[in-house]
């Protein structure tokens, strides 16, 4: 049997085909920065925006490359010591998250909350559950849509906290709060779009107007957020939004929308609000642990009491401001005074747990 030789020819060169492409469309760049929502309660000299902090205090590219993963830079400096709090502690790294979340588990938790909102709301809207919605509830839903500005403001506060915090475990909890506030802001945006498509004649075009409404139900919450945007001490930010604001006016606001929504034929809002409440409860749990750690240093107590007293007065004003909402719905099932007492009792229990119950006017 003779062996045949096979000639191997190289494949033909790939032919490229030229297409007539239209000339590229020139891109237009926005001139200047987007205009922020104006402050109402804060004097000009006390205002700040997060971009100013990031531009003036952000690490250089080389610092980020050399030390971003470890927290230590080539100079030997510790990144989390750059913005010391007025509170002191020999080792802020002793803080421990009571829920013991790490990056993967917390992101899984956020994904779970997002799935609850997304799938639950889509199912309720697609199956026509809002067909039974009481038209008298429409106005309250517009206030809920306006509440996204509150969440966006709180996000900026946590952006500062996570950047300036005194140790990695504290900073990481701040990063988590940024994630939770991004979810709540985005959820309310999307929900408003869904409602506009499902409810004839409803829209949230007046959301910013309701948020900026002087003397309106959200005016106290807006003032609270505006003061939060002027915080220069990361530890004060944790106390303001985690220990004081969450139980004293934030959760009561969510409770109003959830329970009254159910009473007015709204099956989707309680689903959304329940996920927000879970995130707020998580925020308070770890914030309490932070305060307990700070109180290990006796010299921190007067400053913590000062902060708690200041933010308690602001939160109580925000809580009282919500009162008109309760009487504005056709079938109110919650009483404003009773809800205020309930919130103050829950907040008082937190203050007592932290050993701050002797503070005058707080937790009473």
C-alpha positions as a Python dict, from the first residue, in 0.01 Angstrom:
ca = {
    (1, 'X'): (0, 0, 0),
    (2, 'X'): (159, 318, -116),
    (3, 'X'): (149, 619, 106),
    (4, 'X'): (0, 923, -54),
    (5, 'X'): (144, 1257, 24),
    (6, 'X'): (-109, 1526, 99),
    (7, 'X'): (-39, 1883, 11),
    (8, 'X'): (-146, 2120, 282),
    (9, 'X'): (-246, 2456, 151),
    (10, 'X'): (-281, 2752, 386),
    (11, 'X'): (-634, 2886, 419),
    (12, 'X'): (-720, 3180, 197),
    (13, 'X'): (-666, 3517, 362),
    (14, 'X'): (-965, 3651, 544),
    (15, 'X'): (-1143, 3906, 336),
    (16, 'X'): (-1268, 4214, 510),
    (17, 'X'): (-1569, 4385, 376),
    (18, 'X'): (-1592, 4755, 405),
    (19, 'X'): (-1921, 4908, 500),
    (20, 'X'): (-2023, 5263, 442),
    (21, 'X'): (-2056, 5406, 788),
    (22, 'X'): (-2235, 5734, 857),
    (23, 'X'): (-2019, 6004, 1010),
    (24, 'X'): (-2010, 5981, 1389),
    (25, 'X'): (-2260, 6197, 1567),
    (26, 'X'): (-2079, 6467, 1761),
    (27, 'X'): (-2128, 6423, 2133),
    (28, 'X'): (-2247, 6714, 2341),
    (29, 'X'): (-2110, 6760, 2687),
    (30, 'X'): (-2304, 6922, 2963),
    (31, 'X'): (-2160, 7248, 3076),
    (32, 'X'): (-2108, 7285, 3449),
    (33, 'X'): (-2236, 7068, 3730),
    (34, 'X'): (-2597, 6968, 3778),
    (35, 'X'): (-2770, 7205, 4015),
    (36, 'X'): (-2831, 7047, 4356),
    (37, 'X'): (-3159, 7081, 4539),
    (38, 'X'): (-3128, 7407, 4737),
    (39, 'X'): (-3097, 7391, 5113),
    (40, 'X'): (-3382, 7548, 5309),
    (41, 'X'): (-3268, 7523, 5669),
    (42, 'X'): (-2889, 7540, 5645),
    (43, 'X'): (-2692, 7865, 5611),
    (44, 'X'): (-2464, 7885, 5310),
    (45, 'X'): (-2141, 7866, 5507),
    (46, 'X'): (-2242, 7530, 5657),
    (47, 'X'): (-2341, 7364, 5332),
    (48, 'X'): (-2131, 7100, 5163),
    (49, 'X'): (-2163, 6842, 4889),
    (50, 'X'): (-1999, 6502, 4887),
    (51, 'X'): (-1807, 6572, 4567),
    (52, 'X'): (-1618, 6845, 4751),
    (53, 'X'): (-1505, 6597, 5013),
    (54, 'X'): (-1402, 6340, 4754),
    (55, 'X'): (-1206, 6589, 4546),
    (56, 'X'): (-1028, 6746, 4841),
    (57, 'X'): (-957, 6431, 5037),
    (58, 'X'): (-949, 6140, 4794),
    (59, 'X'): (-626, 5935, 4776),
    (60, 'X'): (-398, 5978, 4478),
    (61, 'X'): (-385, 5709, 4209),
    (62, 'X'): (-59, 5570, 4344),
    (63, 'X'): (-195, 5559, 4698),
    (64, 'X'): (-504, 5376, 4582),
    (65, 'X'): (-297, 5124, 4385),
    (66, 'X'): (-43, 5059, 4661),
    (67, 'X'): (-262, 5058, 4964),
    (68, 'X'): (-624, 5054, 4865),
    (69, 'X'): (-672, 4686, 4942),
    (70, 'X'): (-499, 4685, 5279),
    (71, 'X'): (-584, 5026, 5423),
    (72, 'X'): (-216, 5113, 5453),
    (73, 'X'): (-35, 5343, 5212),
    (74, 'X'): (332, 5345, 5119),
    (75, 'X'): (386, 5634, 5360),
    (76, 'X'): (285, 5410, 5649),
    (77, 'X'): (-26, 5616, 5709),
    (78, 'X'): (-352, 5444, 5792),
    (79, 'X'): (-629, 5556, 5559),
    (80, 'X'): (-900, 5523, 5824),
    (81, 'X'): (-720, 5766, 6053),
    (82, 'X'): (-730, 6057, 5814),
    (83, 'X'): (-1055, 6201, 5946),
    (84, 'X'): (-1053, 6146, 6322),
    (85, 'X'): (-1382, 6175, 6507),
    (86, 'X'): (-1422, 6385, 6818),
    (87, 'X'): (-1503, 6051, 6979),
    (88, 'X'): (-1191, 5857, 7066),
    (89, 'X'): (-1114, 5490, 7115),
    (90, 'X'): (-783, 5305, 7145),
    (91, 'X'): (-887, 5065, 6867),
    (92, 'X'): (-1189, 5132, 6647),
    (93, 'X'): (-1112, 4804, 6472),
    (94, 'X'): (-1267, 4625, 6769),
    (95, 'X'): (-1610, 4710, 6631),
    (96, 'X'): (-1802, 4398, 6534),
    (97, 'X'): (-2107, 4384, 6312),
    (98, 'X'): (-2377, 4208, 6519),
    (99, 'X'): (-2516, 4045, 6204),
    (100, 'X'): (-2168, 3926, 6105),
    (101, 'X'): (-2212, 4020, 5742),
    (102, 'X'): (-1924, 4009, 5496),
    (103, 'X'): (-1918, 4139, 5142),
    (104, 'X'): (-2075, 3830, 4988),
    (105, 'X'): (-2342, 3771, 5252),
    (106, 'X'): (-2452, 4133, 5270),
    (107, 'X'): (-2481, 4157, 4894),
    (108, 'X'): (-2686, 3838, 4900),
    (109, 'X'): (-2908, 3999, 5163),
    (110, 'X'): (-2955, 4313, 4952),
    (111, 'X'): (-3028, 4098, 4647),
    (112, 'X'): (-3293, 3915, 4849),
    (113, 'X'): (-3457, 4242, 4950),
    (114, 'X'): (-3445, 4368, 4592),
    (115, 'X'): (-3600, 4043, 4465),
    (116, 'X'): (-3883, 4072, 4716),
    (117, 'X'): (-3963, 4419, 4590),
    (118, 'X'): (-3916, 4350, 4219),
    (119, 'X'): (-4098, 4020, 4185),
    (120, 'X'): (-4365, 4103, 4440),
    (121, 'X'): (-4450, 4437, 4284),
    (122, 'X'): (-4441, 4309, 3926),
    (123, 'X'): (-4673, 4023, 4017),
    (124, 'X'): (-4919, 4249, 4196),
    (125, 'X'): (-4926, 4501, 3914),
    (126, 'X'): (-4955, 4242, 3636),
    (127, 'X'): (-5242, 4060, 3807),
    (128, 'X'): (-5450, 4373, 3850),
    (129, 'X'): (-5438, 4403, 4227),
    (130, 'X'): (-5435, 4782, 4204),
    (131, 'X'): (-5774, 4780, 4032),
    (132, 'X'): (-5928, 4800, 4379),
    (133, 'X'): (-5711, 5093, 4487),
    (134, 'X'): (-5905, 5369, 4659),
    (135, 'X'): (-5864, 5692, 4456),
    (136, 'X'): (-5830, 5878, 4785),
    (137, 'X'): (-5496, 5704, 4836),
    (138, 'X'): (-5344, 5855, 4521),
    (139, 'X'): (-5217, 6168, 4697),
    (140, 'X'): (-5041, 5964, 4965),
    (141, 'X'): (-4862, 5768, 4692),
    (142, 'X'): (-4729, 6095, 4554),
    (143, 'X'): (-4578, 6171, 4895),
    (144, 'X'): (-4422, 5825, 4891),
    (145, 'X'): (-4268, 5901, 4552),
    (146, 'X'): (-4136, 6231, 4690),
    (147, 'X'): (-3970, 6041, 4974),
    (148, 'X'): (-3702, 5927, 4729),
    (149, 'X'): (-3534, 6265, 4783),
    (150, 'X'): (-3503, 6175, 5150),
    (151, 'X'): (-3331, 5849, 5056),
    (152, 'X'): (-3096, 6023, 4815),
    (153, 'X'): (-2995, 6270, 5086),
    (154, 'X'): (-2933, 5991, 5337),
    (155, 'X'): (-2718, 5819, 5076),
    (156, 'X'): (-2489, 6123, 5065),
    (157, 'X'): (-2451, 6115, 5442),
    (158, 'X'): (-2342, 5750, 5431),
    (159, 'X'): (-2103, 5820, 5145),
    (160, 'X'): (-1924, 6055, 5381),
    (161, 'X'): (-1938, 5813, 5676),
    (162, 'X'): (-1793, 5520, 5484),
    (163, 'X'): (-1515, 5737, 5346),
    (164, 'X'): (-1413, 5900, 5673),
    (165, 'X'): (-1484, 5621, 5926),
    (166, 'X'): (-1216, 5530, 6176),
    (167, 'X'): (-1168, 5162, 6087),
    (168, 'X'): (-1240, 4905, 5820),
    (169, 'X'): (-1532, 4727, 5993),
    (170, 'X'): (-1710, 5057, 6062),
    (171, 'X'): (-1642, 5183, 5712),
    (172, 'X'): (-1775, 4863, 5563),
    (173, 'X'): (-2106, 4900, 5746),
    (174, 'X'): (-2118, 5250, 5598),
    (175, 'X'): (-2061, 5103, 5252),
    (176, 'X'): (-2352, 4868, 5315),
    (177, 'X'): (-2573, 5162, 5406),
    (178, 'X'): (-2481, 5329, 5079),
    (179, 'X'): (-2599, 5013, 4905),
    (180, 'X'): (-2924, 5002, 5099),
    (181, 'X'): (-3000, 5369, 5028),
    (182, 'X'): (-2922, 5320, 4659),
    (183, 'X'): (-3176, 5037, 4655),
    (184, 'X'): (-3446, 5240, 4830),
    (185, 'X'): (-3393, 5543, 4605),
    (186, 'X'): (-3398, 5333, 4289),
    (187, 'X'): (-3697, 5132, 4412),
    (188, 'X'): (-3909, 5442, 4470),
    (189, 'X'): (-3811, 5577, 4129),
    (190, 'X'): (-3907, 5255, 3958),
    (191, 'X'): (-4222, 5211, 4163),
    (192, 'X'): (-4342, 5557, 4061),
    (193, 'X'): (-4297, 5461, 3697),
    (194, 'X'): (-4489, 5138, 3756),
    (195, 'X'): (-4772, 5321, 3929),
    (196, 'X'): (-4793, 5578, 3651),
    (197, 'X'): (-4842, 5294, 3406),
    (198, 'X'): (-5094, 5108, 3620),
    (199, 'X'): (-5313, 5386, 3762),
    (200, 'X'): (-5495, 5601, 3507),
    (201, 'X'): (-5424, 5969, 3559),
    (202, 'X'): (-5162, 5918, 3832),
    (203, 'X'): (-4809, 6053, 3806),
    (204, 'X'): (-4531, 6178, 4030),
    (205, 'X'): (-4456, 6498, 3839),
    (206, 'X'): (-4505, 6693, 4161),
    (207, 'X'): (-4258, 6483, 4365),
    (208, 'X'): (-3995, 6753, 4400),
    (209, 'X'): (-4262, 7012, 4475),
    (210, 'X'): (-4398, 6797, 4758),
    (211, 'X'): (-4048, 6741, 4894),
    (212, 'X'): (-3975, 7115, 4899),
    (213, 'X'): (-4318, 7207, 5033),
    (214, 'X'): (-4268, 7442, 5328),
    (215, 'X'): (-4484, 7333, 5619),
    (216, 'X'): (-4580, 7014, 5435),
    (217, 'X'): (-4574, 6664, 5588),
    (218, 'X'): (-4218, 6600, 5464),
    (219, 'X'): (-4071, 6936, 5567),
    (220, 'X'): (-3937, 6799, 5897),
    (221, 'X'): (-3780, 6502, 5724),
    (222, 'X'): (-3621, 6737, 5472),
    (223, 'X'): (-3476, 6952, 5749),
    (224, 'X'): (-3336, 6639, 5916),
    (225, 'X'): (-3166, 6532, 5593),
    (226, 'X'): (-3030, 6878, 5524),
    (227, 'X'): (-2865, 6885, 5866),
    (228, 'X'): (-2731, 6537, 5794),
    (229, 'X'): (-2558, 6671, 5485),
    (230, 'X'): (-2364, 6919, 5700),
    (231, 'X'): (-2223, 6655, 5936),
    (232, 'X'): (-1843, 6679, 5956),
    (233, 'X'): (-1790, 6396, 6205),
    (234, 'X'): (-1849, 6042, 6079),
    (235, 'X'): (-1944, 5916, 6426),
    (236, 'X'): (-2215, 6180, 6455),
    (237, 'X'): (-2352, 6063, 6120),
    (238, 'X'): (-2391, 5708, 6250),
    (239, 'X'): (-2578, 5831, 6557),
    (240, 'X'): (-2798, 6069, 6359),
    (241, 'X'): (-2926, 5824, 6099),
    (242, 'X'): (-2875, 5489, 6270),
    (243, 'X'): (-2961, 5544, 6636),
    (244, 'X'): (-3197, 5844, 6634),
    (245, 'X'): (-3358, 5898, 6296),
    (246, 'X'): (-3439, 5539, 6203),
    (247, 'X'): (-3665, 5450, 6499),
    (248, 'X'): (-3797, 5797, 6580),
    (249, 'X'): (-3936, 5917, 6246),
    (250, 'X'): (-3815, 5701, 5955),
    (251, 'X'): (-3981, 5374, 6054),
    (252, 'X'): (-4306, 5553, 6157),
    (253, 'X'): (-4321, 5709, 5810),
    (254, 'X'): (-4278, 5368, 5649),
    (255, 'X'): (-4541, 5221, 5881),
    (256, 'X'): (-4790, 5489, 5772),
    (257, 'X'): (-4755, 5395, 5405),
    (258, 'X'): (-4760, 5020, 5469),
    (259, 'X'): (-5062, 4991, 5699),
    (260, 'X'): (-5274, 5264, 5545),
    (261, 'X'): (-5189, 5135, 5199),
    (262, 'X'): (-5331, 4794, 5283),
    (263, 'X'): (-5648, 4959, 5415),
    (264, 'X'): (-5695, 5145, 5086),
    (265, 'X'): (-5662, 4847, 4853),
    (266, 'X'): (-5288, 4896, 4791),
    (267, 'X'): (-5122, 4555, 4806),
    (268, 'X'): (-4788, 4656, 4655),
    (269, 'X'): (-4674, 4944, 4877),
    (270, 'X'): (-4664, 4730, 5196),
    (271, 'X'): (-4436, 4483, 5013),
    (272, 'X'): (-4191, 4759, 4928),
    (273, 'X'): (-4205, 4931, 5265),
    (274, 'X'): (-4146, 4606, 5454),
    (275, 'X'): (-3809, 4568, 5279),
    (276, 'X'): (-3717, 4927, 5369),
    (277, 'X'): (-3810, 4859, 5731),
    (278, 'X'): (-3585, 4553, 5741),
    (279, 'X'): (-3294, 4763, 5615),
    (280, 'X'): (-3363, 5031, 5879),
    (281, 'X'): (-3374, 4774, 6159),
    (282, 'X'): (-3043, 4636, 6040),
    (283, 'X'): (-2899, 4991, 6044),
    (284, 'X'): (-3006, 5046, 6404),
    (285, 'X'): (-2865, 4712, 6521),
    (286, 'X'): (-2511, 4783, 6413),
    (287, 'X'): (-2528, 5154, 6506),
    (288, 'X'): (-2616, 5054, 6864),
    (289, 'X'): (-2309, 4831, 6876),
    (290, 'X'): (-2096, 5122, 6760),
    (291, 'X'): (-2229, 5346, 7038),
    (292, 'X'): (-2166, 5075, 7297),
    (293, 'X'): (-1806, 5052, 7178),
    (294, 'X'): (-1764, 5430, 7194),
    (295, 'X'): (-1908, 5442, 7547),
    (296, 'X'): (-1621, 5222, 7665),
    (297, 'X'): (-1431, 5550, 7679),
    (298, 'X'): (-1588, 5761, 7956),
    (299, 'X'): (-1479, 6088, 7796),
    (300, 'X'): (-1702, 6012, 7496),
    (301, 'X'): (-2025, 6016, 7694),
    (302, 'X'): (-2082, 6397, 7711),
    (303, 'X'): (-2037, 6435, 7335),
    (304, 'X'): (-2262, 6137, 7258),
    (305, 'X'): (-2529, 6280, 7487),
    (306, 'X'): (-2495, 6617, 7315),
    (307, 'X'): (-2539, 6460, 6971),
    (308, 'X'): (-2830, 6242, 7082),
    (309, 'X'): (-3012, 6540, 7234),
    (310, 'X'): (-2959, 6753, 6923),
    (311, 'X'): (-3076, 6489, 6677),
    (312, 'X'): (-3363, 6374, 6898),
    (313, 'X'): (-3517, 6722, 6884),
    (314, 'X'): (-3486, 6724, 6505),
    (315, 'X'): (-3630, 6373, 6469),
    (316, 'X'): (-3925, 6455, 6693),
    (317, 'X'): (-3996, 6759, 6476),
    (318, 'X'): (-3987, 6535, 6167),
    (319, 'X'): (-4222, 6290, 6339),
    (320, 'X'): (-4468, 6565, 6432),
    (321, 'X'): (-4454, 6697, 6077),
    (322, 'X'): (-4595, 6370, 5945),
    (323, 'X'): (-4922, 6421, 6137),
    (324, 'X'): (-5123, 6580, 5850),
    (325, 'X'): (-5077, 6263, 5643),
    (326, 'X'): (-5281, 6057, 5889),
    (327, 'X'): (-5595, 6266, 5850),
    (328, 'X'): (-5562, 6315, 5475),
    (329, 'X'): (-5661, 5960, 5374),
    (330, 'X'): (-6024, 5846, 5338),
    (331, 'X'): (-5996, 5547, 5571),
    (332, 'X'): (-5734, 5625, 5836),
    (333, 'X'): (-5648, 5323, 6045),
    (334, 'X'): (-5365, 5485, 6239),
    (335, 'X'): (-5379, 5777, 6480),
    (336, 'X'): (-5100, 6035, 6455),
    (337, 'X'): (-5072, 6085, 6832),
    (338, 'X'): (-5077, 5713, 6901),
    (339, 'X'): (-4811, 5647, 6639),
    (340, 'X'): (-4594, 5923, 6785),
    (341, 'X'): (-4621, 5766, 7130),
    (342, 'X'): (-4536, 5427, 6985),
    (343, 'X'): (-4226, 5561, 6809),
    (344, 'X'): (-4105, 5748, 7116),
    (345, 'X'): (-4148, 5438, 7332),
    (346, 'X'): (-3946, 5227, 7085),
    (347, 'X'): (-3678, 5494, 7072),
    (348, 'X'): (-3675, 5524, 7451),
    (349, 'X'): (-3606, 5150, 7475),
    (350, 'X'): (-3301, 5194, 7252),
    (351, 'X'): (-3175, 5487, 7460),
    (352, 'X'): (-3223, 5283, 7776),
    (353, 'X'): (-3036, 4988, 7626),
    (354, 'X'): (-2744, 5220, 7553),
    (355, 'X'): (-2745, 5356, 7909),
    (356, 'X'): (-2838, 5707, 7801),
    (357, 'X'): (-3180, 5721, 7966),
    (358, 'X'): (-3065, 5981, 8220),
    (359, 'X'): (-3023, 6235, 7941),
    (360, 'X'): (-3277, 6512, 8000),
    (361, 'X'): (-3570, 6501, 7760),
    (362, 'X'): (-3451, 6191, 7578),
    (363, 'X'): (-3618, 5853, 7608),
    (364, 'X'): (-3889, 5989, 7835),
}
